[in-house]
Amino acid sequence: MDFRASHRFAPLSARRVRNAAELIRRHQAEEALEILSFLPNRGATILSKVLKSAIANAGTSASAQDLWISEVAINEGPSLPMWWKAGPRGAAMPRHRRTTHVTIVLTDKAEE
């Protein structure tokens, strides 16, 4: 059985989250939480929140030792409205606020 959790419109670029996501692919859920707890970047914090939510979605139907990460999807969300910042020689330079969609799918290996 699959258990899914997602965080949409996370205020962070997808590139920063993908670095942490590569470290937890195909790991056990508890082991992945331990790996994420030692990473110093914001992407790891967002991933750990989504992973805890996926474990909670499993509830009592599966034990935490039997849950494995089967899929981690990091997609780019829409850019929030841009604003202008001063550039060289008085020119206006556009600034973008990137967002990310994070989805984690857990599978119960005891069932298989």
Buried (B, 14 or more C-beta within 10 A) or exposed (E): EEBBBBBEEBEBBBEBBBEBBEBBEEBBBEEBBEBBEEBEBBBBBBBBBBBBBBBEBBEEEBEEEBBBBBEBEBEEBEEEEEEEEEEEEEEEEEEEEBBBBBBBBBBBEEEE
